[in-house]
Amino acid sequence: MQNSQNNGSPKPNFERVLYTILYLILVRFISMVLFVITITQFIYSWIGGEPNAQLLRFTNNLSEYTKELVLYTSFNSDEKPWPSGEWPTV
């Protein structure tokens, strides 16, 4: 007979389900923002010869934030990303 003991993996609770839904919505929003930033960087580098440094820093932090979202929603991390946790800095 198999014993049903906790083997260290976290069980989803109602709070985690709500945060996961919120974070998945944020991932979709981030993909739209990334699309706009990509077009903007392309135009900026075409006209000015190089990409915008402020947008480069922002997208660097945005990519780290997206990584945290993916880690949390895929149960690879229990640390909640922003808005519950801190905004990542690179």
Distance bins in CASP14 RR format, pairs under 12 A and 6 or more apart:
PFRMAT RR
TARGET T0000
AUTHOR 0000-0000-0000
RMODE 2
METHOD distances of the structure
MODEL  1
4 11 0 0 0 0 0 1 0 0 0 0 0
8 75 0 0 0 0 0 1 0 0 0 0 0
8 78 0 0 0 0 0 1 0 0 0 0 0
9 75 1 0 0 1 0 0 0 0 0 0 0
9 76 0 0 0 0 0 1 0 0 0 0 0
9 78 0 0 0 0 0 1 0 0 0 0 0
10 16 1 0 0 1 0 0 0 0 0 0 0
10 20 0 0 0 0 0 1 0 0 0 0 0
10 72 0 0 0 0 0 1 0 0 0 0 0
10 74 0 0 0 0 0 1 0 0 0 0 0
10 75 1 0 0 1 0 0 0 0 0 0 0
10 76 0 0 0 0 0 1 0 0 0 0 0
10 77 0 0 0 0 0 1 0 0 0 0 0
10 78 1 0 0 1 0 0 0 0 0 0 0
10 79 0 0 0 0 0 1 0 0 0 0 0
11 17 0 0 0 0 0 1 0 0 0 0 0
11 75 0 0 0 0 1 0 0 0 0 0 0
11 78 0 0 0 0 0 1 0 0 0 0 0
12 18 0 0 0 0 0 1 0 0 0 0 0
12 19 0 0 0 0 0 1 0 0 0 0 0
12 20 1 0 0 1 0 0 0 0 0 0 0
12 21 0 0 0 0 0 1 0 0 0 0 0
12 72 0 0 0 0 0 1 0 0 0 0 0
12 73 0 0 0 0 0 1 0 0 0 0 0
12 74 0 0 0 0 0 1 0 0 0 0 0
12 75 1 0 0 1 0 0 0 0 0 0 0
12 78 0 0 0 0 0 1 0 0 0 0 0
13 19 0 0 0 0 1 0 0 0 0 0 0
13 20 0 0 0 0 0 1 0 0 0 0 0
13 78 0 0 0 0 0 1 0 0 0 0 0
14 20 0 0 0 0 0 1 0 0 0 0 0
14 21 0 0 0 0 0 1 0 0 0 0 0
15 21 0 0 0 0 0 1 0 0 0 0 0
15 22 0 0 0 0 0 1 0 0 0 0 0
15 78 0 0 0 0 0 1 0 0 0 0 0
15 80 0 0 0 0 1 0 0 0 0 0 0
15 84 0 0 0 0 1 0 0 0 0 0 0
16 22 0 0 0 0 0 1 0 0 0 0 0
16 23 0 0 0 0 0 1 0 0 0 0 0
16 72 0 0 0 0 1 0 0 0 0 0 0
16 73 0 0 0 0 1 0 0 0 0 0 0
16 74 0 0 0 0 0 1 0 0 0 0 0
16 75 0 0 0 0 1 0 0 0 0 0 0
16 77 0 0 0 0 0 1 0 0 0 0 0
16 78 0 0 0 0 1 0 0 0 0 0 0
16 80 0 0 0 0 1 0 0 0 0 0 0
16 84 0 0 0 0 0 1 0 0 0 0 0
17 23 0 0 0 0 0 1 0 0 0 0 0
17 24 0 0 0 0 0 1 0 0 0 0 0
17 73 0 0 0 0 0 1 0 0 0 0 0
17 75 0 0 0 0 0 1 0 0 0 0 0
18 24 0 0 0 0 0 1 0 0 0 0 0
18 25 0 0 0 0 0 1 0 0 0 0 0
18 73 0 0 0 0 0 1 0 0 0 0 0
18 80 0 0 0 0 0 1 0 0 0 0 0
18 84 0 0 0 0 0 1 0 0 0 0 0
19 25 0 0 0 0 0 1 0 0 0 0 0
19 26 0 0 0 0 0 1 0 0 0 0 0
19 69 0 0 0 0 0 1 0 0 0 0 0
19 72 1 0 0 1 0 0 0 0 0 0 0
19 73 0 0 0 0 1 0 0 0 0 0 0
19 75 0 0 0 0 0 1 0 0 0 0 0
19 77 0 0 0 0 0 1 0 0 0 0 0
19 78 0 0 0 0 0 1 0 0 0 0 0
19 79 0 0 0 0 0 1 0 0 0 0 0
19 80 1 0 0 1 0 0 0 0 0 0 0
19 81 0 0 0 0 1 0 0 0 0 0 0
19 82 0 0 0 0 0 1 0 0 0 0 0
19 83 0 0 0 0 1 0 0 0 0 0 0
19 84 1 0 0 1 0 0 0 0 0 0 0
19 85 0 0 0 0 0 1 0 0 0 0 0
20 26 0 0 0 0 0 1 0 0 0 0 0
20 27 0 0 0 0 0 1 0 0 0 0 0
20 69 0 0 0 0 1 0 0 0 0 0 0
20 70 0 0 0 0 0 1 0 0 0 0 0
20 71 0 0 0 0 0 1 0 0 0 0 0
20 72 1 0 0 1 0 0 0 0 0 0 0
20 73 1 0 1 0 0 0 0 0 0 0 0
20 74 0 0 0 0 1 0 0 0 0 0 0
20 75 0 0 0 0 1 0 0 0 0 0 0
20 77 0 0 0 0 0 1 0 0 0 0 0
20 78 0 0 0 0 0 1 0 0 0 0 0
20 80 0 0 0 0 0 1 0 0 0 0 0
20 81 0 0 0 0 0 1 0 0 0 0 0
20 84 0 0 0 0 0 1 0 0 0 0 0
21 27 0 0 0 0 0 1 0 0 0 0 0
21 28 0 0 0 0 0 1 0 0 0 0 0
21 69 0 0 0 0 0 1 0 0 0 0 0
21 72 0 0 0 0 0 1 0 0 0 0 0
21 73 0 0 0 0 1 0 0 0 0 0 0
22 28 0 0 0 0 0 1 0 0 0 0 0
22 29 0 0 0 0 0 1 0 0 0 0 0
22 69 0 0 0 0 1 0 0 0 0 0 0
22 72 0 0 0 0 0 1 0 0 0 0 0
22 73 0 0 0 0 1 0 0 0 0 0 0
22 80 0 0 0 0 1 0 0 0 0 0 0
22 81 0 0 0 0 1 0 0 0 0 0 0
22 82 0 0 0 0 0 1 0 0 0 0 0
22 83 0 0 0 0 1 0 0 0 0 0 0
22 84 0 0 0 0 1 0 0 0 0 0 0
23 29 0 0 0 0 0 1 0 0 0 0 0
23 30 0 0 0 0 0 1 0 0 0 0 0
23 65 0 0 0 0 0 1 0 0 0 0 0
23 66 0 0 0 0 1 0 0 0 0 0 0
23 67 0 0 0 0 0 1 0 0 0 0 0
23 68 0 0 0 0 1 0 0 0 0 0 0
23 69 1 0 1 0 0 0 0 0 0 0 0
23 70 0 0 0 0 1 0 0 0 0 0 0
23 71 0 0 0 0 0 1 0 0 0 0 0
23 72 1 0 0 1 0 0 0 0 0 0 0
23 73 1 0 1 0 0 0 0 0 0 0 0
23 74 0 0 0 0 0 1 0 0 0 0 0
23 77 0 0 0 0 0 1 0 0 0 0 0
23 79 0 0 0 0 0 1 0 0 0 0 0
23 80 0 0 0 0 1 0 0 0 0 0 0
23 81 1 0 0 1 0 0 0 0 0 0 0
23 82 0 0 0 0 1 0 0 0 0 0 0
23 83 0 0 0 0 1 0 0 0 0 0 0
23 84 0 0 0 0 1 0 0 0 0 0 0
23 85 0 0 0 0 0 1 0 0 0 0 0
24 30 0 0 0 0 0 1 0 0 0 0 0
24 31 0 0 0 0 0 1 0 0 0 0 0
24 66 0 0 0 0 0 1 0 0 0 0 0
24 69 0 0 0 0 1 0 0 0 0 0 0
24 70 0 0 0 0 1 0 0 0 0 0 0
24 72 0 0 0 0 0 1 0 0 0 0 0
24 73 1 0 0 1 0 0 0 0 0 0 0
24 74 0 0 0 0 0 1 0 0 0 0 0
24 81 0 0 0 0 0 1 0 0 0 0 0
25 31 0 0 0 0 0 1 0 0 0 0 0
25 32 0 0 0 0 0 1 0 0 0 0 0
25 69 0 0 0 0 0 1 0 0 0 0 0
25 73 0 0 0 0 0 1 0 0 0 0 0
25 83 0 0 0 0 0 1 0 0 0 0 0
26 32 0 0 0 0 0 1 0 0 0 0 0
26 33 0 0 0 0 0 1 0 0 0 0 0
26 62 0 0 0 0 0 1 0 0 0 0 0
26 65 0 0 0 0 1 0 0 0 0 0 0
26 66 0 0 0 0 1 0 0 0 0 0 0
26 68 0 0 0 0 0 1 0 0 0 0 0
26 69 1 0 0 1 0 0 0 0 0 0 0
26 70 0 0 0 0 0 1 0 0 0 0 0
26 72 0 0 0 0 0 1 0 0 0 0 0
26 73 0 0 0 0 1 0 0 0 0 0 0
26 80 0 0 0 0 0 1 0 0 0 0 0
26 81 0 0 0 0 1 0 0 0 0 0 0
26 82 0 0 0 0 1 0 0 0 0 0 0
26 83 0 0 0 0 1 0 0 0 0 0 0
26 84 0 0 0 0 0 1 0 0 0 0 0
27 33 0 0 0 0 0 1 0 0 0 0 0
27 34 0 0 0 0 0 1 0 0 0 0 0
27 62 0 0 0 0 0 1 0 0 0 0 0
27 65 0 0 0 0 1 0 0 0 0 0 0
27 66 1 0 0 1 0 0 0 0 0 0 0
27 67 0 0 0 0 0 1 0 0 0 0 0
27 68 0 0 0 0 0 1 0 0 0 0 0
27 69 1 0 1 0 0 0 0 0 0 0 0
27 70 1 0 0 1 0 0 0 0 0 0 0
27 71 0 0 0 0 0 1 0 0 0 0 0
27 72 0 0 0 0 0 1 0 0 0 0 0
27 73 1 0 0 1 0 0 0 0 0 0 0
27 74 0 0 0 0 0 1 0 0 0 0 0
27 81 0 0 0 0 0 1 0 0 0 0 0
28 34 0 0 0 0 0 1 0 0 0 0 0
28 35 0 0 0 0 0 1 0 0 0 0 0
28 66 0 0 0 0 0 1 0 0 0 0 0
28 69 0 0 0 0 0 1 0 0 0 0 0
28 73 0 0 0 0 0 1 0 0 0 0 0
29 35 0 0 0 0 0 1 0 0 0 0 0
29 36 0 0 0 0 0 1 0 0 0 0 0
29 62 0 0 0 0 0 1 0 0 0 0 0
29 65 0 0 0 0 0 1 0 0 0 0 0
29 66 0 0 0 0 0 1 0 0 0 0 0
29 69 0 0 0 0 0 1 0 0 0 0 0
30 36 0 0 0 0 0 1 0 0 0 0 0
30 37 0 0 0 0 1 0 0 0 0 0 0
30 58 0 0 0 0 0 1 0 0 0 0 0
30 59 0 0 0 0 0 1 0 0 0 0 0
30 61 0 0 0 0 0 1 0 0 0 0 0
30 62 1 0 0 1 0 0 0 0 0 0 0
30 63 0 0 0 0 1 0 0 0 0 0 0
30 64 0 0 0 0 0 1 0 0 0 0 0
30 65 1 0 0 1 0 0 0 0 0 0 0
30 66 1 0 1 0 0 0 0 0 0 0 0
30 67 0 0 0 0 0 1 0 0 0 0 0
30 68 0 0 0 0 0 1 0 0 0 0 0
30 69 1 0 0 1 0 0 0 0 0 0 0
30 70 0 0 0 0 0 1 0 0 0 0 0
30 81 0 0 0 0 0 1 0 0 0 0 0
30 82 0 0 0 0 0 1 0 0 0 0 0
31 37 0 0 0 0 0 1 0 0 0 0 0
31 38 0 0 0 0 0 1 0 0 0 0 0
31 62 0 0 0 0 0 1 0 0 0 0 0
31 63 0 0 0 0 0 1 0 0 0 0 0
31 66 0 0 0 0 1 0 0 0 0 0 0
31 69 0 0 0 0 0 1 0 0 0 0 0
32 38 0 0 0 0 0 1 0 0 0 0 0
32 39 0 0 0 0 0 1 0 0 0 0 0
33 39 0 0 0 0 0 1 0 0 0 0 0
33 40 0 0 0 0 0 1 0 0 0 0 0
33 55 0 0 0 0 0 1 0 0 0 0 0
33 58 0 0 0 0 1 0 0 0 0 0 0
33 59 0 0 0 0 1 0 0 0 0 0 0
33 62 1 0 0 1 0 0 0 0 0 0 0
33 63 0 0 0 0 0 1 0 0 0 0 0
33 65 0 0 0 0 0 1 0 0 0 0 0
33 66 0 0 0 0 0 1 0 0 0 0 0
34 40 0 0 0 0 0 1 0 0 0 0 0
34 41 0 0 0 0 0 1 0 0 0 0 0
34 55 0 0 0 0 0 1 0 0 0 0 0
34 58 0 0 0 0 0 1 0 0 0 0 0
34 59 1 0 0 1 0 0 0 0 0 0 0
34 62 1 0 0 1 0 0 0 0 0 0 0
34 63 0 0 0 0 1 0 0 0 0 0 0
34 65 0 0 0 0 0 1 0 0 0 0 0
34 66 0 0 0 0 1 0 0 0 0 0 0
35 41 0 0 0 0 0 1 0 0 0 0 0
35 42 0 0 0 0 0 1 0 0 0 0 0
35 59 0 0 0 0 0 1 0 0 0 0 0
36 42 0 0 0 0 0 1 0 0 0 0 0
36 43 0 0 0 0 0 1 0 0 0 0 0
36 55 0 0 0 0 0 1 0 0 0 0 0
36 58 0 0 0 0 0 1 0 0 0 0 0
36 59 0 0 0 0 0 1 0 0 0 0 0
36 62 0 0 0 0 0 1 0 0 0 0 0
37 43 0 0 0 0 0 1 0 0 0 0 0
37 44 0 0 0 0 1 0 0 0 0 0 0
37 51 0 0 0 0 1 0 0 0 0 0 0
37 52 0 0 0 0 1 0 0 0 0 0 0
37 54 0 0 0 0 0 1 0 0 0 0 0
37 55 1 0 1 0 0 0 0 0 0 0 0
37 56 0 0 0 0 1 0 0 0 0 0 0
37 57 0 0 0 0 0 1 0 0 0 0 0
37 58 1 0 0 1 0 0 0 0 0 0 0
37 59 1 0 1 0 0 0 0 0 0 0 0
37 60 0 0 0 0 0 1 0 0 0 0 0
37 61 0 0 0 0 0 1 0 0 0 0 0
37 62 0 0 0 0 1 0 0 0 0 0 0
37 63 0 0 0 0 0 1 0 0 0 0 0
38 44 0 0 0 0 0 1 0 0 0 0 0
38 45 0 0 0 0 0 1 0 0 0 0 0
38 51 0 0 0 0 0 1 0 0 0 0 0
38 52 0 0 0 0 0 1 0 0 0 0 0
38 55 0 0 0 0 1 0 0 0 0 0 0
38 56 0 0 0 0 0 1 0 0 0 0 0
38 59 0 0 0 0 1 0 0 0 0 0 0
38 62 0 0 0 0 0 1 0 0 0 0 0
39 45 0 0 0 0 0 1 0 0 0 0 0
39 46 0 0 0 0 0 1 0 0 0 0 0
39 55 0 0 0 0 0 1 0 0 0 0 0
40 46 0 0 0 0 0 1 0 0 0 0 0
40 47 0 0 0 0 0 1 0 0 0 0 0
40 51 0 0 0 0 1 0 0 0 0 0 0
40 52 1 0 0 1 0 0 0 0 0 0 0
40 54 0 0 0 0 0 1 0 0 0 0 0
40 55 1 0 0 1 0 0 0 0 0 0 0
40 56 0 0 0 0 0 1 0 0 0 0 0
40 58 0 0 0 0 0 1 0 0 0 0 0
40 59 0 0 0 0 0 1 0 0 0 0 0
41 47 0 0 0 0 0 1 0 0 0 0 0
41 48 0 0 0 0 0 1 0 0 0 0 0
41 49 0 0 0 0 0 1 0 0 0 0 0
41 50 0 0 0 0 1 0 0 0 0 0 0
41 51 1 0 1 0 0 0 0 0 0 0 0
41 52 1 0 0 1 0 0 0 0 0 0 0
41 53 0 0 0 0 0 1 0 0 0 0 0
41 54 0 0 0 0 0 1 0 0 0 0 0
41 55 1 0 1 0 0 0 0 0 0 0 0
41 56 1 0 0 1 0 0 0 0 0 0 0
41 58 0 0 0 0 0 1 0 0 0 0 0
41 59 0 0 0 0 1 0 0 0 0 0 0
42 48 0 0 0 0 0 1 0 0 0 0 0
42 49 0 0 0 0 0 1 0 0 0 0 0
42 50 0 0 0 0 0 1 0 0 0 0 0
42 51 0 0 0 0 1 0 0 0 0 0 0
42 52 0 0 0 0 0 1 0 0 0 0 0
42 55 0 0 0 0 0 1 0 0 0 0 0
43 49 0 0 0 0 0 1 0 0 0 0 0
43 51 0 0 0 0 0 1 0 0 0 0 0
43 52 0 0 0 0 1 0 0 0 0 0 0
43 55 0 0 0 0 0 1 0 0 0 0 0
44 50 0 0 0 0 1 0 0 0 0 0 0
44 51 1 0 0 1 0 0 0 0 0 0 0
44 52 1 0 1 0 0 0 0 0 0 0 0
44 53 0 0 0 0 0 1 0 0 0 0 0
44 54 0 0 0 0 0 1 0 0 0 0 0
44 55 1 0 0 1 0 0 0 0 0 0 0
44 56 0 0 0 0 0 1 0 0 0 0 0
45 51 1 0 1 0 0 0 0 0 0 0 0
45 52 0 0 0 0 1 0 0 0 0 0 0
45 53 0 0 0 0 0 1 0 0 0 0 0
45 55 0 0 0 0 0 1 0 0 0 0 0
45 56 0 0 0 0 0 1 0 0 0 0 0
46 52 0 0 0 0 0 1 0 0 0 0 0
50 56 0 0 0 0 1 0 0 0 0 0 0
51 57 0 0 0 0 0 1 0 0 0 0 0
51 58 0 0 0 0 0 1 0 0 0 0 0
51 59 0 0 0 0 1 0 0 0 0 0 0
51 60 0 0 0 0 0 1 0 0 0 0 0
52 58 0 0 0 0 1 0 0 0 0 0 0
52 59 0 0 0 0 1 0 0 0 0 0 0
53 59 0 0 0 0 0 1 0 0 0 0 0
53 60 0 0 0 0 0 1 0 0 0 0 0
54 60 0 0 0 0 0 1 0 0 0 0 0
54 61 0 0 0 0 0 1 0 0 0 0 0
55 61 0 0 0 0 0 1 0 0 0 0 0
55 62 0 0 0 0 1 0 0 0 0 0 0
56 62 0 0 0 0 0 1 0 0 0 0 0
56 63 0 0 0 0 0 1 0 0 0 0 0
56 90 0 0 0 0 0 1 0 0 0 0 0
57 63 0 0 0 0 0 1 0 0 0 0 0
57 64 0 0 0 0 0 1 0 0 0 0 0
57 89 0 0 0 0 1 0 0 0 0 0 0
57 90 0 0 0 0 1 0 0 0 0 0 0
58 64 0 0 0 0 0 1 0 0 0 0 0
58 65 0 0 0 0 0 1 0 0 0 0 0
58 87 0 0 0 0 0 1 0 0 0 0 0
58 88 0 0 0 0 0 1 0 0 0 0 0
58 89 0 0 0 0 0 1 0 0 0 0 0
58 90 0 0 0 0 0 1 0 0 0 0 0
59 65 0 0 0 0 0 1 0 0 0 0 0
59 66 0 0 0 0 1 0 0 0 0 0 0
59 90 0 0 0 0 0 1 0 0 0 0 0
60 66 0 0 0 0 0 1 0 0 0 0 0
60 67 0 0 0 0 0 1 0 0 0 0 0
60 88 0 0 0 0 1 0 0 0 0 0 0
60 89 0 0 0 0 1 0 0 0 0 0 0
60 90 1 0 1 0 0 0 0 0 0 0 0
61 67 0 0 0 0 0 1 0 0 0 0 0
61 68 0 0 0 0 0 1 0 0 0 0 0
61 81 0 0 0 0 0 1 0 0 0 0 0
61 82 0 0 0 0 0 1 0 0 0 0 0
61 86 0 0 0 0 0 1 0 0 0 0 0
61 87 1 0 0 1 0 0 0 0 0 0 0
61 88 1 0 0 1 0 0 0 0 0 0 0
61 89 1 0 0 1 0 0 0 0 0 0 0
61 90 1 0 1 0 0 0 0 0 0 0 0
62 68 0 0 0 0 0 1 0 0 0 0 0
62 69 0 0 0 0 0 1 0 0 0 0 0
62 81 0 0 0 0 0 1 0 0 0 0 0
62 82 0 0 0 0 0 1 0 0 0 0 0
62 87 0 0 0 0 1 0 0 0 0 0 0
62 88 0 0 0 0 1 0 0 0 0 0 0
62 89 0 0 0 0 0 1 0 0 0 0 0
62 90 0 0 0 0 1 0 0 0 0 0 0
63 69 0 0 0 0 0 1 0 0 0 0 0
63 70 0 0 0 0 0 1 0 0 0 0 0
63 88 0 0 0 0 1 0 0 0 0 0 0
63 90 0 0 0 0 1 0 0 0 0 0 0
64 70 0 0 0 0 0 1 0 0 0 0 0
64 71 0 0 0 0 0 1 0 0 0 0 0
64 81 0 0 0 0 1 0 0 0 0 0 0
64 82 0 0 0 0 0 1 0 0 0 0 0
64 86 0 0 0 0 0 1 0 0 0 0 0
64 87 0 0 0 0 1 0 0 0 0 0 0
64 88 1 0 1 0 0 0 0 0 0 0 0
64 89 1 0 0 1 0 0 0 0 0 0 0
64 90 1 0 1 0 0 0 0 0 0 0 0
65 71 0 0 0 0 0 1 0 0 0 0 0
65 72 0 0 0 0 0 1 0 0 0 0 0
65 81 1 0 0 1 0 0 0 0 0 0 0
65 82 1 0 0 1 0 0 0 0 0 0 0
65 83 0 0 0 0 0 1 0 0 0 0 0
65 85 0 0 0 0 0 1 0 0 0 0 0
65 86 0 0 0 0 0 1 0 0 0 0 0
65 87 1 0 0 1 0 0 0 0 0 0 0
65 88 1 0 1 0 0 0 0 0 0 0 0
65 89 0 0 0 0 1 0 0 0 0 0 0
65 90 0 0 0 0 1 0 0 0 0 0 0
66 72 0 0 0 0 0 1 0 0 0 0 0
66 73 0 0 0 0 0 1 0 0 0 0 0
66 81 0 0 0 0 1 0 0 0 0 0 0
66 82 0 0 0 0 0 1 0 0 0 0 0
66 88 0 0 0 0 1 0 0 0 0 0 0
67 73 0 0 0 0 0 1 0 0 0 0 0
67 74 0 0 0 0 0 1 0 0 0 0 0
67 76 0 0 0 0 0 1 0 0 0 0 0
67 77 0 0 0 0 1 0 0 0 0 0 0
67 79 0 0 0 0 0 1 0 0 0 0 0
67 81 0 0 0 0 1 0 0 0 0 0 0
67 88 0 0 0 0 1 0 0 0 0 0 0
67 90 0 0 0 0 0 1 0 0 0 0 0
68 74 0 0 0 0 0 1 0 0 0 0 0
68 76 0 0 0 0 0 1 0 0 0 0 0
68 77 1 0 0 1 0 0 0 0 0 0 0
68 78 0 0 0 0 0 1 0 0 0 0 0
68 79 1 0 0 1 0 0 0 0 0 0 0
68 80 0 0 0 0 1 0 0 0 0 0 0
68 81 1 0 1 0 0 0 0 0 0 0 0
68 82 1 0 0 1 0 0 0 0 0 0 0
68 83 0 0 0 0 0 1 0 0 0 0 0
68 84 0 0 0 0 0 1 0 0 0 0 0
68 85 0 0 0 0 1 0 0 0 0 0 0
68 86 0 0 0 0 1 0 0 0 0 0 0
68 87 0 0 0 0 1 0 0 0 0 0 0
68 88 1 0 0 1 0 0 0 0 0 0 0
68 89 0 0 0 0 0 1 0 0 0 0 0
68 90 0 0 0 0 0 1 0 0 0 0 0
69 76 0 0 0 0 0 1 0 0 0 0 0
69 77 0 0 0 0 1 0 0 0 0 0 0
69 79 0 0 0 0 0 1 0 0 0 0 0
69 80 0 0 0 0 1 0 0 0 0 0 0
69 81 1 0 1 0 0 0 0 0 0 0 0
69 82 0 0 0 0 1 0 0 0 0 0 0
69 83 0 0 0 0 0 1 0 0 0 0 0
69 84 0 0 0 0 0 1 0 0 0 0 0
69 85 0 0 0 0 0 1 0 0 0 0 0
69 87 0 0 0 0 0 1 0 0 0 0 0
69 88 0 0 0 0 0 1 0 0 0 0 0
70 76 1 0 0 1 0 0 0 0 0 0 0
70 77 0 0 0 0 1 0 0 0 0 0 0
70 81 0 0 0 0 1 0 0 0 0 0 0
71 77 1 1 0 0 0 0 0 0 0 0 0
71 78 0 0 0 0 1 0 0 0 0 0 0
71 79 0 0 0 0 1 0 0 0 0 0 0
71 80 0 0 0 0 0 1 0 0 0 0 0
71 81 0 0 0 0 1 0 0 0 0 0 0
71 88 0 0 0 0 0 1 0 0 0 0 0
72 78 1 0 0 1 0 0 0 0 0 0 0
72 79 1 0 0 1 0 0 0 0 0 0 0
72 80 1 0 0 1 0 0 0 0 0 0 0
72 81 1 0 1 0 0 0 0 0 0 0 0
72 82 0 0 0 0 0 1 0 0 0 0 0
72 84 0 0 0 0 1 0 0 0 0 0 0
72 85 0 0 0 0 0 1 0 0 0 0 0
73 80 0 0 0 0 0 1 0 0 0 0 0
73 81 0 0 0 0 1 0 0 0 0 0 0
77 85 0 0 0 0 0 1 0 0 0 0 0
78 84 0 0 0 0 0 1 0 0 0 0 0
78 85 0 0 0 0 0 1 0 0 0 0 0
79 85 1 0 0 1 0 0 0 0 0 0 0
79 86 0 0 0 0 1 0 0 0 0 0 0
79 88 0 0 0 0 0 1 0 0 0 0 0
80 86 0 0 0 0 1 0 0 0 0 0 0
81 87 0 0 0 0 1 0 0 0 0 0 0
81 88 1 0 0 1 0 0 0 0 0 0 0
82 88 1 0 0 1 0 0 0 0 0 0 0
82 89 0 0 0 0 0 1 0 0 0 0 0
END
